[in-house]
Amino acid sequence: MIIGVPKEIKDNEYRVALVPSGVRALKDRGHRVLVQEGAGAGSAVPDREFEEAGAEIVASPEEVFCRSDVIIKVKEPQPEEYAYLKEGLILFTFLHLATKKRLAEVLIEKRVASIAYETVEVDGGGLPILRPMSEVAGKLSVQIGAHFLLKPNWGRGVLLGGVPGVERGMILILGAGTVGLNALKVAVGLGAEPCVIDVDTDRFRYLDDIFGGKVKTLASNTYNIEKAATACDILVGAVHIPGARTPVLVPEELVRRMKKGSVIVDVAVDQGGCVETIRPTTHSQPVYEVAGVLHYGVSNIPGAVPRTSTFALTNVTLPYLLKIADLGFEGAVKAEPALARGTNTFGGNLCHRAVAEALAMECTPLEEIL
C-alpha cells in the first residue's frame, strides 16, 4: 500500500502523524510512504530524516492525497482538504465527529473508510491511542490555567501553591480519567488545592492511595459541582465519553457565579465541552471572557508541545497502521476489534453509534456492512 502523510494545517498544529522509525517499519514490510515537504518541521523532524528512512518527499497535499491508499493524520481534515478526499481512501486520524456534522457528511458522501483515534477501543473499554494525548493535555491544562491566572494575563493573580500564611489556589477537575489523573499530578506537584469530581467512587480510592490524601474527591452531582465551581480558581473539564457529545455539567448560570478572573480550561471542547459557555479557540487566540471568567477552548492542546506529542502519538498508532497497511481496511477491522470499534464511516455509511446519536443521523453498524 501507499501511505500518505500530509502536513497538518490546523491553526498552530505542529505535530506530524508518522516519524522516521514508522517509515522504516512500513518500508520493511513492502509499503511505500509519501511525506509532504515540511510535514515534520514543527516536531523537529526534517525531511532528510524521512528520506533516509525510505520515504518519498512530495511537494503538495494534493499529491499526497491523490496517490495514497491510506492517509494518516493528526487532526481531522480541514474544510480546504475536503476536496482531496476520495472514494476508497482509508483515513486514520483524530476526527471528533460528534461536533462536526459537515465533515461526517463529506466522509459519507465520498465513501471514505475513516477510523478515528479517539474511538479505537480495546476490550475492557481502554482507548490506547487517545491515552497519550490525554496525558499530555491533562498535564498542560493546569500549566495553562496557571499561566492565565496571572494578573498580567487577565487572571485573578493567584499563585497556585501559595506561600506560608496565604491560602493556595484551588483547582476543580471534572472527571477522574486519564486527563483528570494527569491534571492532578501537576496540581499536586505545584502545591495547589485540588478537587476532583467524578461518578466513579471506586476511582476515588485509587486517587486517595496514589496521592496520599492530598486530593479532595467528590461524587458528581449538581450540589457538589456548584459548590466547587464557585470556590475554584481554575476549572479543568476532563469528561470524555467515546464518540459521544460531552454532557454539559457547568451551565452558563453557574459560570456567572464563578470568581472573576478565574480560568476554565475545557479539554473536552473537541467533543462539545462540559461547560455550556465554552467554544473552540486556537493557539493563536486561545482565550475569551464570559462574565469575567477566562475560557480556554483550544481543541489541539498537545500541539503546543509537538516534539513530545508526536512521538507519544506515533508510538501507539504505528501497530494499528501496520495492520491496516498489511491487511487492508476490511482485513484489519476483522483481525483487530479495536479498529472495528474505531471505525466512524465506511462505504457511505456512518458506523459509530455514539457519533450517530450525537449528530442525530442514521447508524449502520460495521458488522452489517462487511
C-alpha positions as CSV (number, residue, x, y, z in Angstrom):
1,M,0.0,0.0,0.0
2,I,0.9,3.7,-0.3
3,I,0.7,5.6,2.9
4,G,0.4,9.4,2.8
5,V,1.5,11.8,5.5
6,P,0.2,15.4,4.7
7,K,1.4,18.4,6.6
8,E,-1.1,19.5,9.3
9,I,-2.8,22.8,8.5
10,K,-5.0,23.4,11.6
11,D,-4.0,26.6,13.5
12,N,-0.6,26.1,15.2
13,E,-0.7,22.3,14.8
14,Y,2.9,21.3,14.6
15,R,2.6,17.5,15.2
16,V,3.1,15.0,12.4
17,A,1.4,11.7,12.1
18,L,4.4,9.5,11.4
19,V,8.1,9.6,12.3
20,P,11.1,8.1,10.5
21,S,11.1,4.9,12.5
22,G,7.5,4.3,11.4
23,V,8.5,4.9,7.8
24,R,11.2,2.3,8.1
25,A,8.8,-0.2,9.6
26,L,6.4,0.3,6.7
27,K,9.1,0.1,4.1
28,D,10.5,-3.1,5.6
29,R,7.0,-4.7,5.0
30,G,6.9,-3.7,1.4
31,H,4.8,-0.5,1.6
32,R,5.5,3.0,0.2
33,V,5.4,6.2,2.2
34,L,4.8,9.7,0.8
35,V,5.5,12.6,3.2
36,Q,4.6,16.2,2.3
37,E,7.5,18.5,2.3
38,G,8.0,20.1,5.7
39,A,5.4,17.9,7.5
40,G,7.7,17.1,10.3
41,A,9.4,20.5,10.7
42,G,7.2,21.6,13.6
43,S,8.2,18.5,15.5
44,A,11.9,19.0,14.7
45,V,11.9,16.1,12.2
46,P,13.5,17.3,9.0
47,D,12.6,16.0,5.5
48,R,16.1,14.5,5.4
49,E,15.4,12.0,8.2
50,F,12.2,10.9,6.4
51,E,14.1,10.3,3.2
52,E,16.9,8.4,5.0
53,A,14.2,6.1,6.4
54,G,12.9,5.5,2.9
55,A,10.0,8.0,2.4
56,E,9.4,9.9,-0.8
57,I,9.1,13.7,-0.2
58,V,6.3,15.3,-2.2
59,A,5.6,19.0,-2.6
60,S,1.8,19.3,-2.3
61,P,-1.1,18.0,-0.2
62,E,-3.0,17.2,-3.4
63,E,-0.3,14.8,-4.5
64,V,-0.2,13.1,-1.1
65,F,-3.9,12.5,-1.0
66,C,-4.2,11.6,-4.7
67,R,-1.5,9.0,-4.7
68,S,-2.2,7.4,-1.4
69,D,-4.3,4.4,-0.3
70,V,-4.1,5.4,3.3
71,I,-3.9,8.9,4.8
72,I,-2.6,9.1,8.3
73,K,-3.0,12.5,10.0
74,V,-3.1,14.0,13.5
75,K,-6.2,16.3,13.3
76,E,-9.4,16.0,11.3
77,P,-9.4,17.1,7.7
78,Q,-9.9,20.9,7.5
79,P,-12.5,22.3,5.0
80,E,-9.8,23.1,2.5
81,E,-8.8,19.5,2.5
82,Y,-12.3,18.1,1.8
83,A,-11.8,18.2,-1.9
84,Y,-8.8,15.8,-1.6
85,L,-10.9,13.1,0.0
86,K,-11.9,10.3,-2.4
87,E,-13.8,7.0,-2.6
88,G,-11.9,4.0,-1.2
89,L,-9.5,6.1,0.8
90,I,-8.6,4.9,4.3
91,L,-8.3,7.8,6.7
92,F,-6.7,7.2,10.1
93,T,-6.7,10.3,12.4
94,F,-8.4,12.2,15.2
95,L,-11.9,13.1,14.0
96,H,-14.2,14.1,16.9
97,L,-17.2,13.9,14.6
98,A,-19.7,14.4,17.4
99,T,-19.4,18.2,16.9
100,K,-18.5,18.1,13.1
101,K,-21.6,17.2,11.2
102,R,-20.4,18.6,7.9
103,L,-17.2,16.6,8.0
104,A,-19.2,13.5,8.7
105,E,-21.4,14.2,5.7
106,V,-18.4,14.7,3.5
107,L,-16.8,11.4,4.6
108,I,-20.1,9.6,3.9
109,E,-20.7,11.3,0.6
110,K,-17.2,10.4,-0.6
111,R,-17.4,6.9,0.8
112,V,-14.2,7.3,2.9
113,A,-13.3,4.5,5.3
114,S,-12.4,6.6,8.4
115,I,-11.0,5.3,11.7
116,A,-10.9,7.8,14.5
117,Y,-8.1,7.6,17.0
118,E,-10.4,8.7,19.8
119,T,-12.8,5.8,19.3
120,V,-10.3,3.0,18.8
121,E,-11.3,0.9,21.8
122,V,-9.8,-2.3,23.2
123,D,-11.6,-5.0,25.1
124,G,-12.5,-3.6,28.5
125,G,-13.0,-0.1,27.3
126,G,-9.5,1.3,27.1
127,L,-8.6,4.0,24.5
128,P,-5.0,3.2,23.6
129,I,-4.5,6.0,21.0
130,L,-6.3,8.7,22.9
131,R,-4.5,7.9,26.2
132,P,-1.1,9.5,25.5
133,M,-2.7,12.7,24.1
134,S,-4.9,12.8,27.2
135,E,-1.9,12.5,29.4
136,V,-0.3,15.5,27.6
137,A,-3.4,17.6,27.6
138,G,-4.1,16.8,31.3
139,K,-0.6,17.9,32.4
140,L,-0.8,21.0,30.2
141,S,-4.3,22.0,31.4
142,V,-3.0,23.0,34.8
143,Q,0.1,24.8,33.4
144,I,-2.2,26.7,31.0
145,G,-4.6,27.6,33.8
146,A,-1.8,28.8,36.0
147,H,-0.5,31.0,33.1
148,F,-3.8,32.7,32.6
149,L,-4.4,33.0,36.3
150,L,-1.5,35.6,36.4
151,K,-2.8,39.2,36.6
152,P,-0.9,40.4,33.5
153,N,-2.7,37.6,31.6
154,W,-6.1,38.9,32.9
155,G,-6.4,36.3,35.7
156,R,-7.2,36.7,39.4
157,G,-3.5,37.0,40.3
158,V,-3.3,33.8,42.4
159,L,-0.2,31.7,43.0
160,L,-1.4,28.1,43.0
161,G,1.0,26.9,45.6
162,G,0.5,29.9,47.8
163,V,3.1,30.9,50.4
164,P,3.1,30.5,54.2
165,G,0.2,32.3,55.7
166,V,-1.7,32.7,52.4
167,E,-4.3,30.2,51.0
168,R,-3.4,28.1,48.0
169,G,-5.1,28.3,44.7
170,M,-8.0,25.8,44.3
171,I,-8.3,23.6,41.1
172,L,-11.5,21.8,40.3
173,I,-11.2,18.9,37.9
174,L,-14.4,17.5,36.4
175,G,-13.6,13.8,35.5
176,A,-11.0,11.4,37.0
177,G,-10.0,9.6,33.9
178,T,-6.7,10.0,32.1
179,V,-6.9,13.7,31.6
180,G,-8.0,14.2,35.2
181,L,-5.4,12.0,36.7
182,N,-2.6,13.8,34.8
183,A,-4.0,17.2,35.7
184,L,-3.9,16.1,39.4
185,K,-0.3,15.1,39.1
186,V,0.7,18.7,38.1
187,A,-1.8,20.3,40.5
188,V,-0.4,18.3,43.4
189,G,3.2,19.0,42.3
190,L,2.6,22.7,42.2
191,G,1.2,22.6,45.8
192,A,-2.3,23.7,44.8
193,E,-5.5,22.6,46.5
194,P,-7.0,20.1,44.0
195,C,-10.6,18.8,44.0
196,V,-11.8,16.1,41.6
197,I,-15.5,15.3,40.8
198,D,-16.5,12.0,39.1
199,V,-19.2,9.4,39.0
200,D,-16.9,6.5,39.8
201,T,-16.3,6.4,43.6
202,D,-14.0,3.4,43.2
203,R,-11.7,5.7,41.3
204,F,-11.5,7.9,44.3
205,R,-10.0,5.1,46.4
206,Y,-7.3,4.8,43.8
207,L,-6.6,8.5,43.7
208,D,-6.5,8.6,47.5
209,D,-3.9,5.9,47.6
210,I,-1.6,7.4,45.0
211,F,-1.8,11.0,46.2
212,G,-1.8,10.2,49.9
213,G,-4.9,12.1,50.7
214,K,-3.7,15.3,49.1
215,V,-6.7,15.4,46.7
216,K,-10.3,16.2,47.7
217,T,-12.8,13.8,46.0
218,L,-16.5,14.5,45.5
219,A,-19.3,12.5,43.9
220,S,-20.7,14.1,40.8
221,N,-24.0,15.8,41.5
222,T,-25.4,19.3,40.9
223,Y,-24.8,20.4,44.5
224,N,-21.1,19.4,44.6
225,I,-20.4,20.9,41.2
226,E,-22.0,24.2,42.1
227,K,-20.2,24.5,45.4
228,A,-16.8,23.6,44.0
229,A,-17.1,25.7,40.8
230,T,-17.9,28.8,42.7
231,A,-14.9,28.3,45.0
232,C,-12.2,27.3,42.4
233,D,-9.6,29.4,40.7
234,I,-9.1,27.0,37.8
235,L,-11.7,24.6,36.4
236,V,-10.5,21.8,34.2
237,G,-13.1,20.0,32.0
238,A,-11.8,16.4,31.8
239,V,-15.0,14.4,30.9
240,H,-15.0,12.0,27.9
241,I,-17.5,9.5,26.6
242,P,-16.1,7.7,23.5
243,G,-17.6,9.2,20.3
244,A,-20.4,11.0,22.1
245,R,-21.1,14.6,22.8
246,T,-19.7,15.6,26.2
247,P,-22.5,16.2,28.8
248,V,-22.8,19.8,30.0
249,L,-22.0,19.9,33.7
250,V,-21.4,23.6,34.1
251,P,-24.3,25.7,32.8
252,E,-23.9,29.4,31.9
253,E,-25.7,30.4,35.1
254,L,-23.1,28.7,37.2
255,V,-20.2,30.3,35.1
256,R,-21.7,33.7,36.0
257,R,-21.3,32.8,39.7
258,M,-17.7,31.8,39.5
259,K,-14.9,34.1,40.7
260,K,-14.0,37.0,38.5
261,G,-10.6,36.3,36.9
262,S,-10.9,32.5,37.4
263,V,-9.9,30.3,34.4
264,I,-11.8,27.5,32.6
265,V,-9.7,25.0,30.6
266,D,-12.1,22.6,28.9
267,V,-10.1,19.7,27.5
268,A,-13.4,18.2,26.3
269,V,-14.1,21.0,23.9
270,D,-13.4,18.7,20.9
271,Q,-16.5,16.7,21.9
272,G,-18.6,19.8,22.7
273,G,-17.2,20.6,26.2
274,C,-18.6,20.1,29.6
275,V,-19.0,23.9,30.2
276,E,-22.0,25.5,28.4
277,T,-20.1,28.7,27.6
278,I,-17.1,27.0,26.1
279,R,-16.4,27.2,22.3
280,P,-13.3,26.1,20.3
281,T,-10.4,28.5,20.2
282,T,-6.9,28.3,18.7
283,H,-3.4,28.6,19.9
284,S,-3.3,32.0,18.1
285,Q,-6.3,33.3,20.1
286,P,-6.7,30.9,23.0
287,V,-8.9,32.7,25.5
288,Y,-12.0,34.8,25.7
289,E,-14.1,36.1,28.6
290,V,-17.6,35.4,29.7
291,A,-18.9,37.1,32.9
292,G,-15.3,37.9,34.0
293,V,-14.2,34.2,33.7
294,L,-11.5,33.4,31.2
295,H,-12.3,30.5,28.9
296,Y,-9.6,28.4,27.2
297,G,-11.0,26.2,24.5
298,V,-8.1,25.2,22.3
299,S,-9.0,21.9,20.6
300,N,-5.5,20.7,19.9
301,I,-3.7,21.3,23.3
302,P,-1.0,18.7,22.7
303,G,0.0,20.6,19.5
304,A,1.7,23.1,21.9
305,V,4.4,20.5,22.7
306,P,4.7,18.8,19.3
307,R,8.0,17.1,19.8
308,T,6.7,15.2,22.8
309,S,3.2,14.7,21.4
310,T,4.3,13.4,18.0
311,F,6.5,10.6,19.4
312,A,3.9,9.7,22.1
313,L,1.2,9.5,19.5
314,T,3.1,7.6,16.8
315,N,4.2,5.0,19.4
316,V,0.6,3.9,19.7
317,T,-0.7,4.4,16.2
318,L,2.0,2.5,14.3
319,P,1.0,-1.0,15.3
320,Y,-2.6,-0.3,14.1
321,L,-1.3,1.4,10.9
322,L,0.9,-1.7,10.1
323,K,-2.2,-3.9,10.3
324,I,-4.2,-1.6,8.1
325,A,-1.3,-1.5,5.5
326,D,-0.7,-5.2,5.6
327,L,-4.4,-6.4,5.6
328,G,-6.3,-3.6,4.0
329,F,-9.3,-2.0,5.7
330,E,-11.6,-5.0,5.8
331,G,-8.9,-7.4,6.8
332,A,-7.7,-5.1,9.5
333,V,-11.0,-4.5,11.2
334,K,-11.8,-8.2,11.1
335,A,-8.5,-9.1,12.7
336,E,-8.4,-6.2,15.2
337,P,-11.7,-5.5,17.1
338,A,-10.3,-2.2,18.4
339,L,-10.1,-0.9,14.8
340,A,-13.6,-2.1,14.1
341,R,-14.9,-0.2,17.1
342,G,-12.9,2.9,16.0
343,T,-14.5,3.0,12.5
344,N,-16.7,6.0,12.1
345,T,-17.6,5.8,8.4
346,F,-17.3,3.1,5.7
347,G,-18.9,2.6,2.3
348,G,-21.1,5.6,2.5
349,N,-22.4,4.8,6.0
350,L,-22.0,6.2,9.5
351,C,-20.9,3.3,11.6
352,H,-20.3,4.5,15.1
353,R,-23.5,4.6,17.3
354,A,-22.4,7.3,19.7
355,V,-21.4,9.6,16.9
356,A,-24.6,9.0,15.1
357,E,-26.6,9.8,18.2
358,A,-24.7,13.0,18.8
359,L,-25.3,14.1,15.2
360,A,-28.9,12.8,15.1
361,M,-28.0,10.7,12.0
362,E,-28.7,7.1,11.0
363,C,-26.2,4.5,12.1
364,T,-25.3,1.3,10.2
365,P,-23.2,-1.0,12.3
366,L,-20.0,-2.1,10.6
367,E,-20.8,-5.7,11.1
368,E,-23.9,-5.3,8.9
369,I,-21.9,-4.0,6.1
370,L,-19.0,-6.4,6.0
